[in-house]
Amino acid sequence: MSETQTTAKRQRTLIGQVVSNKMDKTVVVLVERRVKHPLYGKIIVRSNKYKAHDETNQYNEGDTVEITEGRPISRSKSWTVVRLIEAARVI
């Protein structure tokens, strides 16, 4: 394969809310998606939690962030926080 041809693999990105930042350099991000029930047709919410790498420990609980998939960093962490979309509102 020549160097002029690049095989840019599209990375998966997800948007979710930080639910925990108690670990060092790691945040837990809750990603919710809405799907239609196959039989009844009702819209239901499905959710997954992803551990994401946060090098500078700058994200707090309640922040909305974008994460992207990458190489495995630890046994359970293969996502990295890319950017802050919305900071948590302090009441």
Phi and psi in degrees as a GROMACS rama.xvg file:
@    title "Ramachandran Plot"
@    xaxis  label "Phi"
@    yaxis  label "Psi"
@TYPE xy
-79.5301  163.008  SER-2
-75.1733  -15.2678  GLU-3
-73.8896  -28.534  THR-4
-89.2715  122.111  GLN-5
-108.716  138.053  THR-6
-103.105  81.9673  THR-7
-80.1808  110.249  ALA-8
-84.6252  129.173  LYS-9
-73.5211  125.889  ARG-10
-86.2806  144.538  GLN-11
-76.4241  133.32  ARG-12
-126.107  142.465  THR-13
-132.23  154.624  LEU-14
-118.798  129.885  ILE-15
-155.168  -175.363  GLY-16
-113.871  135.678  GLN-17
-72.5931  124.05  VAL-18
-108.641  -15.7685  VAL-19
-154.465  138.233  SER-20
-134.764  31.5009  ASN-21
-77.1633  -22.76  LYS-22
-83.5439  157.453  MET-23
-79.1995  124.583  ASP-24
62.0686  24.8678  LYS-25
-142.358  138.232  THR-26
-125.386  151.971  VAL-27
-103.482  123.418  VAL-28
-112.769  126.585  VAL-29
-95.1727  118.891  LEU-30
-109.964  121.217  VAL-31
-107.65  142.735  GLU-32
-137.234  146.993  ARG-33
-103.84  127.153  ARG-34
-129.116  154.202  VAL-35
-89.4498  132.197  LYS-36
-64.0772  132.417  HIS-37
-63.8044  -30.1858  PRO-38
-99.3217  -47.0776  LEU-39
-92.9695  -16.8253  TYR-40
81.9684  -2.6922  GLY-41
-74.9191  142.737  LYS-42
-79.8155  123.938  ILE-43
-122.602  156.927  ILE-44
-101.459  124.446  VAL-45
-109.181  143.76  ARG-46
-139.22  150.929  SER-47
-135.454  149.729  ASN-48
-109.196  134.39  LYS-49
-123.13  136.48  TYR-50
-88.0953  127.248  LYS-51
-124.598  147.127  ALA-52
-78.9889  130.201  HIS-53
-130.331  92.5988  ASP-54
-58.9452  -38.1156  GLU-55
-102.149  4.83092  THR-56
52.9669  43.0007  ASN-57
-98.7297  -10.4294  GLN-58
-96.7685  138.82  TYR-59
-115.582  169.539  ASN-60
-61.9323  136.947  GLU-61
95.7799  -14.7931  GLY-62
-70.7006  143.828  ASP-63
-97.0779  124.005  THR-64
-131.098  163.259  VAL-65
-110.098  130.632  GLU-66
-118.612  152.106  ILE-67
-130.482  149.852  THR-68
-83.6785  142.278  GLU-69
-148.757  -157.406  GLY-70
-71.8821  155.555  ARG-71
-64.6439  129.556  PRO-72
-97.7766  -35.0583  ILE-73
-146.164  -169.52  SER-74
-62.3676  -36.1758  ARG-75
-117.614  7.10482  SER-76
-124.623  110.833  LYS-77
-135.275  20.3983  SER-78
-118.867  153.677  TRP-79
-131.653  137.76  THR-80
-74.3231  127.22  VAL-81
-93.8441  -49.6832  VAL-82
-156.874  160.585  ARG-83
-89.8635  126.191  LEU-84
-93.1444  -47.0838  ILE-85
-148.447  130.432  GLU-86
-78.1229  155.649  ALA-87
-68.8339  140.984  ALA-88
-83.4773  127.568  ARG-89
-91.5814  128.785  VAL-90
